[in-house]
Amino acid sequence: MEPYLFFDGNCEAALTFYQHCLGGQVAELRRFRGSPMEDQLPAAWLDKVMHAKFEADGHRFMASDRTPGQPFGGHAGYYMAVNLPGDPVRGEHVFKALATGGMITMPFATTFWGAHFGMLVDKFGVGWMVNCEMAP
């Protein structure tokens, strides 16, 4: 299974931000311009993201901008989980990068289960959990 994130017109900015934070890359990006939907959309929406794939460390999620007229309910009821086994330094770096402009809901720290873990909501409203399990 792969998450599919919808954005309210700022998908490309979010993907650029995630590239910086996670060190991944946008593997595919298609715009509404040139698609069968082109004639149905306002001109200002044609260069928005119709579909994208983002990859980092062998994992992937997909994303797009909602189409005009579809309500945008935000990002609620889920978190994107990043697991960086045995690398709390990188975990803290990723956590701090994702938290830039967002809100930390649980600071990145050592937990009772022996991992380094933190939770945040990024500046695009997407919830993230960063976990670094340590070897026993």
DRENTORKOL-3810 file (N, C-alpha, C; in nm, 4 decimals):
REM DRENTORKOL-3810
@n.u->0.0830; n.v->-0.1177; n.w->0.0000; ca.u->0.0000; ca.v->0.0000; ca.w->0.0000; c.u->0.0873; c.v->0.1237; c.w->0.0000
@n.u->0.0366; n.v->0.2270; n.w->-0.0634; ca.u->0.1098; ca.v->0.3538; ca.w->-0.0680; c.u->0.0157; c.v->0.4687; c.w->-0.0354
@n.u->0.0605; n.v->0.5601; n.w->0.0466; ca.u->-0.0223; ca.v->0.6784; ca.w->0.0745; c.u->-0.0365; c.v->0.7651; c.w->-0.0499
@n.u->-0.1517; n.v->0.8319; n.w->-0.0599; ca.u->-0.1766; ca.v->0.9282; ca.w->-0.1667; c.u->-0.2243; c.v->1.0559; c.w->-0.0989
@n.u->-0.1431; n.v->1.1608; n.w->-0.1052; ca.u->-0.1740; ca.v->1.2870; ca.w->-0.0387; c.u->-0.2342; c.v->1.3854; c.w->-0.1377
@n.u->-0.3422; n.v->1.4513; n.w->-0.0977; ca.u->-0.4023; ca.v->1.5570; ca.w->-0.1785; c.u->-0.3713; c.v->1.6917; c.w->-0.1145
@n.u->-0.3416; n.v->1.7900; n.w->-0.1978; ca.u->-0.3091; ca.v->1.9244; ca.w->-0.1510; c.u->-0.4044; c.v->2.0243; c.w->-0.2142
@n.u->-0.4092; n.v->2.1424; n.w->-0.1566; ca.u->-0.5013; ca.v->2.2467; ca.w->-0.1996; c.u->-0.4308; c.v->2.3492; c.w->-0.2877
@n.u->-0.3602; n.v->2.2998; n.w->-0.3918; ca.u->-0.2927; ca.v->2.3891; ca.w->-0.4848; c.u->-0.1457; c.v->2.4089; c.w->-0.4571
@n.u->-0.0927; n.v->2.3491; n.w->-0.3502; ca.u->0.0483; ca.v->2.3673; ca.w->-0.3162; c.u->0.1262; c.v->2.2348; c.w->-0.3146
@n.u->0.0826; n.v->2.1397; n.w->-0.3933; ca.u->0.1475; ca.v->2.0088; ca.w->-0.3982; c.u->0.2939; c.v->2.0197; c.w->-0.4410
@n.u->0.3212; n.v->2.0978; n.w->-0.5434; ca.u->0.4591; ca.v->2.1079; ca.w->-0.5925; c.u->0.5510; c.v->2.1665; c.w->-0.4857
@n.u->0.5049; n.v->2.2672; n.w->-0.4137; ca.u->0.5848; ca.v->2.3253; ca.w->-0.3046; c.u->0.6081; c.v->2.2215; c.w->-0.1946
@n.u->0.5064; n.v->2.1421; n.w->-0.1638; ca.u->0.5214; ca.v->2.0374; ca.w->-0.0627; c.u->0.6238; c.v->1.9335; c.w->-0.1075
@n.u->0.6179; n.v->1.8914; n.w->-0.2328; ca.u->0.7134; ca.v->1.7922; ca.w->-0.2832; c.u->0.8567; c.v->1.8456; c.w->-0.2789
@n.u->0.8750; n.v->1.9712; n.w->-0.3127; ca.u->1.0079; ca.v->2.0328; ca.w->-0.3057; c.u->1.0574; c.v->2.0334; c.w->-0.1612
@n.u->0.9689; n.v->2.0662; n.w->-0.0691; ca.u->1.0011; ca.v->2.0655; ca.w->0.0738; c.u->1.0403; c.v->1.9240; c.w->0.1194
@n.u->0.9636; n.v->1.8233; n.w->0.0782; ca.u->0.9931; ca.v->1.6852; ca.w->0.1186; c.u->1.1239; c.v->1.6357; c.w->0.0569
@n.u->1.1568; n.v->1.6812; n.w->-0.0633; ca.u->1.2876; ca.v->1.6474; ca.w->-0.1208; c.u->1.3986; c.v->1.6951; c.w->-0.0291
@n.u->1.3869; n.v->1.8182; n.w->0.0164; ca.u->1.4881; ca.v->1.8761; ca.w->0.1051; c.u->1.4935; c.v->1.8009; c.w->0.2384
@n.u->1.3789; n.v->1.7712; n.w->0.2956; ca.u->1.3727; ca.v->1.7093; ca.w->0.4282; c.u->1.4137; c.v->1.5626; c.w->0.4291
@n.u->1.3688; n.v->1.4883; n.w->0.3297; ca.u->1.3868; ca.v->1.3433; ca.w->0.3288; c.u->1.4985; c.v->1.2965; c.w->0.2365
@n.u->1.5517; n.v->1.3881; n.w->0.1557; ca.u->1.6587; ca.v->1.3502; ca.w->0.0654; c.u->1.6115; c.v->1.2652; c.w->-0.0507
@n.u->1.4830; n.v->1.2653; n.w->-0.0767; ca.u->1.4297; ca.v->1.1846; ca.w->-0.1854; c.u->1.4193; c.v->1.2634; c.w->-0.3139
@n.u->1.3376; n.v->1.2111; n.w->-0.4050; ca.u->1.3206; ca.v->1.2782; ca.w->-0.5334; c.u->1.1795; c.v->1.2574; c.w->-0.5862
@n.u->1.1360; n.v->1.3512; n.w->-0.6667; ca.u->1.0086; ca.v->1.3370; ca.w->-0.7371; c.u->1.0374; c.v->1.2503; c.w->-0.8581
@n.u->0.9838; n.v->1.1293; n.w->-0.8568; ca.u->1.0112; ca.v->1.0326; ca.w->-0.9626; c.u->0.9213; c.v->1.0534; c.w->-1.0841
@n.u->0.8080; n.v->1.1164; n.w->-1.0619; ca.u->0.7140; ca.v->1.1416; ca.w->-1.1720; c.u->0.6299; c.v->1.2615; c.w->-1.1337
@n.u->0.6033; n.v->1.3504; n.w->-1.2292; ca.u->0.5165; ca.v->1.4649; ca.w->-1.2045; c.u->0.4394; c.v->1.4967; c.w->-1.3321
@n.u->0.3077; n.v->1.4915; n.w->-1.3222; ca.u->0.2205; ca.v->1.5235; ca.w->-1.4351; c.u->0.1314; c.v->1.6405; c.w->-1.3955
@n.u->0.1154; n.v->1.7315; n.w->-1.4867; ca.u->0.0328; ca.v->1.8497; ca.w->-1.4614; c.u->-0.1034; c.v->1.8341; c.w->-1.5299
@n.u->-0.1979; n.v->1.9175; n.w->-1.4884; ca.u->-0.3296; ca.v->1.9160; ca.w->-1.5513; c.u->-0.3220; c.v->1.9644; c.w->-1.6960
@n.u->-0.2267; n.v->2.0553; n.w->-1.7248; ca.u->-0.2096; ca.v->2.1052; ca.w->-1.8616; c.u->-0.1764; c.v->1.9863; c.w->-1.9533
@n.u->-0.2482; n.v->1.9753; n.w->-2.0630; ca.u->-0.2245; ca.v->1.8661; ca.w->-2.1574; c.u->-0.3013; c.v->1.7398; c.w->-2.1253
@n.u->-0.3738; n.v->1.7380; n.w->-2.0142; ca.u->-0.4523; ca.v->1.6203; ca.w->-1.9773; c.u->-0.5935; c.v->1.6320; c.w->-2.0353
@n.u->-0.6694; n.v->1.5244; n.w->-2.0337; ca.u->-0.8081; ca.v->1.5314; ca.w->-2.0804; c.u->-0.8933; c.v->1.6298; c.w->-1.9992
@n.u->-0.8493; n.v->1.6668; n.w->-1.8807; ca.u->-0.9239; ca.v->1.7593; ca.w->-1.7948; c.u->-0.8938; c.v->1.9064; c.w->-1.8259
@n.u->-0.7986; n.v->1.9321; n.w->-1.9111; ca.u->-0.7511; ca.v->2.0688; ca.w->-1.9349; c.u->-0.8647; c.v->2.1666; c.w->-1.9662
@n.u->-0.9581; n.v->2.1271; n.w->-2.0498; ca.u->-1.0661; ca.v->2.2174; ca.w->-2.0904; c.u->-1.1674; c.v->2.2437; c.w->-1.9793
@n.u->-1.1629; n.v->2.1644; n.w->-1.8732; ca.u->-1.2606; ca.v->2.1768; ca.w->-1.7648; c.u->-1.2082; c.v->2.2594; c.w->-1.6472
@n.u->-1.0834; n.v->2.3032; n.w->-1.6551; ca.u->-1.0207; ca.v->2.3700; ca.w->-1.5412; c.u->-0.9904; c.v->2.5162; c.w->-1.5705
@n.u->-0.9884; n.v->2.5981; n.w->-1.4661; ca.u->-0.9470; ca.v->2.7373; ca.w->-1.4851; c.u->-0.7993; c.v->2.7434; c.w->-1.5243
@n.u->-0.7635; n.v->2.8457; n.w->-1.6010; ca.u->-0.6252; ca.v->2.8600; ca.w->-1.6486; c.u->-0.5248; c.v->2.8592; c.w->-1.5342
@n.u->-0.5605; n.v->2.9168; n.w->-1.4219; ca.u->-0.4689; ca.v->2.9239; ca.w->-1.3076; c.u->-0.4384; c.v->2.7860; c.w->-1.2486
@n.u->-0.5177; n.v->2.6868; n.w->-1.2820; ca.u->-0.5004; ca.v->2.5534; ca.w->-1.2240; c.u->-0.4252; c.v->2.4588; c.w->-1.3174
@n.u->-0.4011; n.v->2.4968; n.w->-1.4413; ca.u->-0.3440; ca.v->2.4056; ca.w->-1.5397; c.u->-0.2035; c.v->2.3586; c.w->-1.5061
@n.u->-0.1251; n.v->2.4401; n.w->-1.4381; ca.u->0.0117; ca.v->2.3995; ca.w->-1.4025; c.u->0.0210; c.v->2.3367; c.w->-1.2643
@n.u->-0.0933; n.v->2.3111; n.w->-1.2019; ca.u->-0.0944; ca.v->2.2398; ca.w->-1.0739; c.u->-0.0653; c.v->2.0924; c.w->-1.0993
@n.u->-0.0354; n.v->2.0197; n.w->-0.9935; ca.u->0.0036; ca.v->1.8787; ca.w->-1.0042; c.u->-0.1199; c.v->1.7889; c.w->-1.0125
@n.u->-0.1311; n.v->1.7174; n.w->-1.1231; ca.u->-0.2385; ca.v->1.6205; ca.w->-1.1413; c.u->-0.2018; c.v->1.4880; c.w->-1.0731
@n.u->-0.0735; n.v->1.4518; n.w->-1.0808; ca.u->-0.0272; ca.v->1.3257; ca.w->-1.0200; c.u->0.1251; c.v->1.3315; c.w->-1.0060
@n.u->0.1739; n.v->1.2859; n.w->-0.8919; ca.u->0.3186; ca.v->1.2792; ca.w->-0.8699; c.u->0.3524; c.v->1.1567; c.w->-0.7862
@n.u->0.4744; n.v->1.1090; n.w->-0.8044; ca.u->0.5296; ca.v->1.0014; ca.w->-0.7209; c.u->0.6562; c.v->1.0550; c.w->-0.6570
@n.u->0.6668; n.v->1.0352; n.w->-0.5270; ca.u->0.7845; ca.v->1.0775; ca.w->-0.4517; c.u->0.8508; c.v->0.9534; c.w->-0.3932
@n.u->0.9840; n.v->0.9451; n.w->-0.4069; ca.u->1.0582; ca.v->0.8287; ca.w->-0.3574; c.u->1.1732; c.v->0.8737; c.w->-0.2690
@n.u->1.1920; n.v->0.8000; n.w->-0.1598; ca.u->1.3043; ca.v->0.8240; ca.w->-0.0687; c.u->1.3374; c.v->0.6943; c.w->0.0039
@n.u->1.4631; n.v->0.6570; n.w->0.0007; ca.u->1.5107; ca.v->0.5390; ca.w->0.0731; c.u->1.4289; c.v->0.4131; c.w->0.0451
@n.u->1.3900; n.v->0.3929; n.w->-0.0805; ca.u->1.3171; ca.v->0.2722; ca.w->-0.1167; c.u->1.1688; c.v->0.2764; c.w->-0.0843
@n.u->1.1191; n.v->0.3883; n.w->-0.0374; ca.u->0.9764; ca.v->0.4035; ca.w->-0.0066; c.u->0.9168; c.v->0.5069; c.w->-0.1005
@n.u->0.7841; n.v->0.5031; n.w->-0.1117; ca.u->0.7199; ca.v->0.5918; ca.w->-0.2072; c.u->0.5830; c.v->0.6345; c.w->-0.1552
@n.u->0.5445; n.v->0.7569; n.w->-0.1912; ca.u->0.4058; ca.v->0.7993; ca.w->-0.1775; c.u->0.3694; c.v->0.8785; c.w->-0.3017
@n.u->0.2402; n.v->0.8925; n.w->-0.3228; ca.u->0.1917; ca.v->0.9671; ca.w->-0.4380; c.u->0.1195; c.v->1.0914; c.w->-0.3882
@n.u->0.1048; n.v->1.1904; n.w->-0.4765; ca.u->0.0425; ca.v->1.3155; ca.w->-0.4353; c.u->-0.0141; c.v->1.3893; c.w->-0.5546
@n.u->-0.1080; n.v->1.4798; n.w->-0.5270; ca.u->-0.1622; ca.v->1.5671; ca.w->-0.6303; c.u->-0.2345; c.v->1.6837; c.w->-0.5651
@n.u->-0.2680; n.v->1.7816; n.w->-0.6468; ca.u->-0.3556; ca.v->1.8890; ca.w->-0.6034; c.u->-0.4987; c.v->1.8442; c.w->-0.6288
@n.u->-0.5872; n.v->1.8804; n.w->-0.5409; ca.u->-0.7293; ca.v->1.8512; ca.w->-0.5634; c.u->-0.7740; c.v->1.9283; c.w->-0.6868
@n.u->-0.8820; n.v->1.8886; n.w->-0.7471; ca.u->-0.9346; ca.v->1.9663; ca.w->-0.8584; c.u->-1.0276; c.v->2.0736; c.w->-0.8037
@n.u->-1.0356; n.v->2.1881; n.w->-0.8705; ca.u->-1.1244; ca.v->2.2939; ca.w->-0.8240; c.u->-1.2679; c.v->2.2421; c.w->-0.8110
@n.u->-1.3349; n.v->2.2855; n.w->-0.7075; ca.u->-1.4711; ca.v->2.2403; ca.w->-0.6827; c.u->-1.4782; c.v->2.1252; c.w->-0.5851
@n.u->-1.3681; n.v->2.0517; n.w->-0.5701; ca.u->-1.3647; ca.v->1.9462; ca.w->-0.4690; c.u->-1.3269; c.v->2.0098; c.w->-0.3367
@n.u->-1.3998; n.v->1.9791; n.w->-0.2313; ca.u->-1.3639; ca.v->2.0371; ca.w->-0.1019; c.u->-1.2303; c.v->1.9821; c.w->-0.0537
@n.u->-1.1553; n.v->2.0667; n.w->0.0132; ca.u->-1.0286; ca.v->2.0231; ca.w->0.0720; c.u->-1.0471; c.v->2.0209; c.w->0.2228
@n.u->-1.0459; n.v->1.9018; n.w->0.2787; ca.u->-1.0681; ca.v->1.8860; ca.w->0.4222; c.u->-0.9411; c.v->1.8890; c.w->0.5046
@n.u->-0.8294; n.v->1.9162; n.w->0.4414; ca.u->-0.7035; ca.v->1.9157; ca.w->0.5144; c.u->-0.6484; c.v->1.7749; c.w->0.5282
@n.u->-0.5508; n.v->1.7636; n.w->0.6144; ca.u->-0.4848; ca.v->1.6345; ca.w->0.6383; c.u->-0.5137; c.v->1.5943; c.w->0.7819
@n.u->-0.6097; n.v->1.5071; n.w->0.8007; ca.u->-0.6474; ca.v->1.4666; ca.w->0.9360; c.u->-0.6711; c.v->1.3159; c.w->0.9398
@n.u->-0.6470; n.v->1.2575; n.w->1.0547; ca.u->-0.6776; ca.v->1.1164; ca.w->1.0739; c.u->-0.5668; c.v->1.0205; c.w->1.0355
@n.u->-0.4507; n.v->1.0727; n.w->0.9992; ca.u->-0.3382; ca.v->0.9852; ca.w->0.9660; c.u->-0.2075; c.v->1.0608; c.w->0.9885
@n.u->-0.0996; n.v->0.9877; n.w->0.9963; ca.u->0.0361; ca.v->1.0438; ca.w->1.0010; c.u->0.1207; c.v->0.9676; c.w->0.9005
@n.u->0.2137; n.v->1.0350; n.w->0.8384; ca.u->0.3148; ca.v->0.9693; ca.w->0.7569; c.u->0.4233; c.v->0.9231; c.w->0.8546
@n.u->0.4613; n.v->0.7972; n.w->0.8485; ca.u->0.5602; ca.v->0.7425; ca.w->0.9409; c.u->0.6927; c.v->0.7195; c.w->0.8683
@n.u->0.7994; n.v->0.7737; n.w->0.9254; ca.u->0.9338; ca.v->0.7567; ca.w->0.8714; c.u->1.0131; c.v->0.6784; c.w->0.9738
@n.u->1.0694; n.v->0.5649; n.w->0.9337; ca.u->1.1518; ca.v->0.4854; ca.w->1.0236; c.u->1.2948; c.v->0.4837; c.w->0.9706
@n.u->1.3864; n.v->0.5299; n.w->1.0531; ca.u->1.5284; ca.v->0.5336; ca.w->1.0176; c.u->1.6044; c.v->0.4505; c.w->1.1211
@n.u->1.6055; n.v->0.3175; n.w->1.1035; ca.u->1.6630; ca.v->0.2289; ca.w->1.2047; c.u->1.8096; c.v->0.2616; c.w->1.2353
@n.u->1.8388; n.v->0.2713; n.w->1.3646; ca.u->1.9766; ca.v->0.2845; ca.w->1.4112; c.u->2.0461; c.v->0.4144; c.w->1.3770
@n.u->1.9739; n.v->0.5166; n.w->1.3344; ca.u->2.0383; ca.v->0.6416; ca.w->1.2946; c.u->1.9681; c.v->0.7626; c.w->1.3570
@n.u->1.9808; n.v->0.7803; n.w->1.4897; ca.u->1.9118; ca.v->0.8912; ca.w->1.5554; c.u->1.9616; c.v->1.0290; c.w->1.5118
@n.u->2.0842; n.v->1.0394; n.w->1.4651; ca.u->2.1348; ca.v->1.1687; ca.w->1.4177; c.u->2.0593; c.v->1.2095; c.w->1.2918
@n.u->2.0468; n.v->1.1173; n.w->1.1977; ca.u->1.9693; ca.v->1.1465; ca.w->1.0764; c.u->1.8221; c.v->1.1658; c.w->1.1114
@n.u->1.7729; n.v->1.0856; n.w->1.2029; ca.u->1.6334; ca.v->1.0995; ca.w->1.2454; c.u->1.6041; c.v->1.2378; c.w->1.2995
@n.u->1.6927; n.v->1.2892; n.w->1.3818; ca.u->1.6733; ca.v->1.4231; ca.w->1.4374; c.u->1.6822; c.v->1.5290; c.w->1.3278
@n.u->1.7730; n.v->1.5082; n.w->1.2332; ca.u->1.7862; ca.v->1.6016; ca.w->1.1207; c.u->1.6569; c.v->1.6043; c.w->1.0375
@n.u->1.6040; n.v->1.4861; n.w->1.0049; ca.u->1.4795; ca.v->1.4764; ca.w->0.9280; c.u->1.3651; c.v->1.5397; c.w->1.0071
@n.u->1.3581; n.v->1.5098; n.w->1.1360; ca.u->1.2525; ca.v->1.5639; ca.w->1.2210; c.u->1.2552; c.v->1.7167; c.w->1.2220
@n.u->1.3722; n.v->1.7736; n.w->1.2459; ca.u->1.3844; ca.v->1.9201; ca.w->1.2504; c.u->1.3504; c.v->1.9833; c.w->1.1155
@n.u->1.3924; n.v->1.9187; n.w->1.0066; ca.u->1.3636; ca.v->1.9720; ca.w->0.8731; c.u->1.2128; c.v->1.9710; c.w->0.8474
@n.u->1.1459; n.v->1.8600; n.w->0.8771; ca.u->1.0015; ca.v->1.8514; ca.w->0.8564; c.u->0.9254; c.v->1.9494; c.w->0.9456
@n.u->0.9789; n.v->1.9775; n.w->1.0637; ca.u->0.9119; ca.v->2.0666; ca.w->1.1586; c.u->0.9257; c.v->2.2143; c.w->1.1220
@n.u->1.0160; n.v->2.2480; n.w->1.0308; ca.u->1.0377; ca.v->2.3877; ca.w->0.9926; c.u->0.9073; c.v->2.4497; c.w->0.9422
@n.u->0.8613; n.v->2.5522; n.w->1.0104; ca.u->0.7377; ca.v->2.6193; ca.w->0.9723; c.u->0.6123; c.v->2.5463; c.w->1.0157
@n.u->0.6277; n.v->2.4328; n.w->1.0817; ca.u->0.5131; ca.v->2.3536; ca.w->1.1264; c.u->0.4975; c.v->2.3585; c.w->1.2771
@n.u->0.4452; n.v->2.2503; n.w->1.3343; ca.u->0.4196; ca.v->2.2452; ca.w->1.4774; c.u->0.4629; c.v->2.1092; c.w->1.5338
@n.u->0.5511; n.v->2.1111; n.w->1.6299; ca.u->0.5942; ca.v->1.9874; ca.w->1.6961; c.u->0.4873; c.v->1.9489; c.w->1.7973
@n.u->0.4377; n.v->1.8256; n.w->1.7884; ca.u->0.3381; ca.v->1.7782; ca.w->1.8832; c.u->0.3979; c.v->1.6848; c.w->1.9875
@n.u->0.5133; n.v->1.6265; n.w->1.9579; ca.u->0.5898; ca.v->1.5450; ca.w->2.0531; c.u->0.7362; c.v->1.5600; c.w->2.0152
@n.u->0.8155; n.v->1.6249; n.w->2.0988; ca.u->0.9562; ca.v->1.6473; ca.w->2.0637; c.u->1.0306; c.v->1.5168; c.w->2.0359
@n.u->1.1292; n.v->1.5250; n.w->1.9485; ca.u->1.2129; ca.v->1.4100; ca.w->1.9146; c.u->1.3017; c.v->1.3782; c.w->2.0344
@n.u->1.2858; n.v->1.2595; n.w->2.0923; ca.u->1.3599; ca.v->1.2236; ca.w->2.2134; c.u->1.3672; c.v->1.0721; c.w->2.2266
@n.u->1.4500; n.v->1.0262; n.w->2.3186; ca.u->1.4577; ca.v->0.8843; ca.w->2.3501; c.u->1.3296; c.v->0.8435; c.w->2.4222
@n.u->1.2762; n.v->0.7276; n.w->2.3851; ca.u->1.1496; ca.v->0.6814; ca.w->2.4416; c.u->1.1707; c.v->0.5645; c.w->2.5374
@n.u->1.0649; n.v->0.5302; n.w->2.6086; ca.u->1.0716; ca.v->0.4164; ca.w->2.7013; c.u->1.0897; c.v->0.2840; c.w->2.6281
@n.u->1.0552; n.v->0.2776; n.w->2.4986; ca.u->1.0739; ca.v->0.1531; ca.w->2.4236; c.u->1.2094; c.v->0.1463; c.w->2.3551
@n.u->1.2955; n.v->0.2447; n.w->2.3812; ca.u->1.4336; ca.v->0.2388; ca.w->2.3352; c.u->1.4607; c.v->0.3018; c.w->2.2008
@n.u->1.3622; n.v->0.3633; n.w->2.1426; ca.u->1.3808; ca.v->0.4302; ca.w->2.0139; c.u->1.3940; c.v->0.5805; c.w->2.0361
@n.u->1.4325; n.v->0.6486; n.w->1.9316; ca.u->1.4229; ca.v->0.7943; ca.w->1.9277; c.u->1.2997; c.v->0.8226; c.w->1.8435
@n.u->1.2115; n.v->0.9091; n.w->1.8917; ca.u->1.0811; ca.v->0.9250; ca.w->1.8282; c.u->1.0292; c.v->1.0669; c.w->1.8493
@n.u->0.9592; n.v->1.1181; n.w->1.7496; ca.u->0.8928; ca.v->1.2471; ca.w->1.7623; c.u->0.7788; c.v->1.2580; c.w->1.6639
@n.u->0.6860; n.v->1.3513; n.w->1.6935; ca.u->0.5701; ca.v->1.3739; ca.w->1.6071; c.u->0.5563; c.v->1.5228; c.w->1.5777
@n.u->0.5074; n.v->1.5523; n.w->1.4588; ca.u->0.4902; ca.v->1.6916; ca.w->1.4187; c.u->0.3852; c.v->1.7017; c.w->1.3096
@n.u->0.3392; n.v->1.8235; n.w->1.2878; ca.u->0.2548; ca.v->1.8553; ca.w->1.1735; c.u->0.3337; c.v->1.9571; c.w->1.0930
@n.u->0.3606; n.v->1.9259; n.w->0.9664; ca.u->0.4446; ca.v->2.0148; ca.w->0.8856; c.u->0.3680; c.v->2.1390; c.w->0.8402
@n.u->0.4372; n.v->2.2282; n.w->0.7737; ca.u->0.3773; ca.v->2.3553; ca.w->0.7325; c.u->0.2671; c.v->2.3395; c.w->0.6281
@n.u->0.2494; n.v->2.2193; n.w->0.5742; ca.u->0.1416; ca.v->2.1918; ca.w->0.4796; c.u->0.0241; c.v->2.1222; c.w->0.5473
@n.u->0.0362; n.v->2.0988; n.w->0.6786; ca.u->-0.0704; ca.v->2.0356; ca.w->0.7541; c.u->-0.0634; c.v->1.8842; c.w->0.7594
@n.u->0.0433; n.v->1.8244; n.w->0.7064; ca.u->0.0597; ca.v->1.6790; ca.w->0.7059; c.u->0.1281; c.v->1.6360; c.w->0.8357
@n.u->0.0709; n.v->1.5372; n.w->0.9026; ca.u->0.1297; ca.v->1.4824; ca.w->1.0246; c.u->0.2398; c.v->1.3824; c.w->0.9923
@n.u->0.3473; n.v->1.3888; n.w->1.0721; ca.u->0.4615; ca.v->1.2990; ca.w->1.0535; c.u->0.5034; c.v->1.2400; c.w->1.1879
@n.u->0.5428; n.v->1.1127; n.w->1.1858; ca.u->0.6075; ca.v->1.0462; ca.w->1.2992; c.u->0.7447; c.v->1.0025; c.w->1.2499
@n.u->0.8476; n.v->1.0417; n.w->1.3222; ca.u->0.9850; ca.v->1.0012; ca.w->1.2868; c.u->1.0330; c.v->0.9085; c.w->1.3967
@n.u->1.0740; n.v->0.7884; n.w->1.3586; ca.u->1.1127; ca.v->0.6845; ca.w->1.4539; c.u->1.2496; c.v->0.6286; c.w->1.4157
@n.u->1.3340; n.v->0.6126; n.w->1.5139; ca.u->1.4675; ca.v->0.5532; ca.w->1.4938; c.u->1.4848; c.v->0.4428; c.w->1.5963
@n.u->1.4530; n.v->0.3210; n.w->1.5575; ca.u->1.4691; ca.v->0.2070; ca.w->1.6471; c.u->1.6173; c.v->0.1772; c.w->1.6612
@n.u->1.6589; n.v->0.1492; n.w->1.7834; ca.u->1.7987; ca.v->0.1177; ca.w->1.8088; c.u->1.8150; c.v->-0.0336; c.w->1.8194
@n.u->1.9303; n.v->-0.0824; n.w->1.7805; ca.u->1.9590; ca.v->-0.2272; ca.w->1.7909; c.u->1.9553; c.v->-0.2676; c.w->1.9368
@n.u->1.9023; n.v->-0.3872; n.w->1.9670; ca.u->1.8947; ca.v->-0.4325; ca.w->2.1073; c.u->2.0331; c.v->-0.4542; c.w->2.1680
END
